[in-house]
Amino acid sequence: MDTTSLRIASEPRRLQILEIIWDRELSAGQIADRVPVSFAAVSQHLAKLREAGLVSVRRDGRYRYYSARKQDMGTLAVLLEAMWSERLGVLKDMAEAAERHRTRSPEPPDDEKKGTRS
């Protein structure tokens, strides 16, 4: 794995951009709509990712469409997918625990369990 690619990809916003375009091709504007930074900042991040060989760009008229170059990332692609998959697993576990907690009926007071009331 190329350390430059790892360094470029590990910046949090670039990592977020890679995740957004991991399985689909999107325009720079569509990517910018999904991250809390300016279009100009997204453009700069995409340029760095492109220079590192982590994304490809396709021109169509006045638009540029970006996609992740997973096939060229080697071990980095495996690491990123594992990280994202683990994060989704944790989120799933948290959601299931919250649902169990929400649907669990509250325990009756001790005197109601025995059938006696004061």
Secondary structure, DSSP 8 states (H G I E B T S, - for coil): --HHHHHHHTSHHHHHHHHHTSSS-EEHHHHHTTSSS-HHHHHHHHHHHHHTTSEEEEEETTEEEEEE-HHHHTHHHHHHHHHHHHHHHHHHHHHHHHHHHHHS-----HHHHTT---
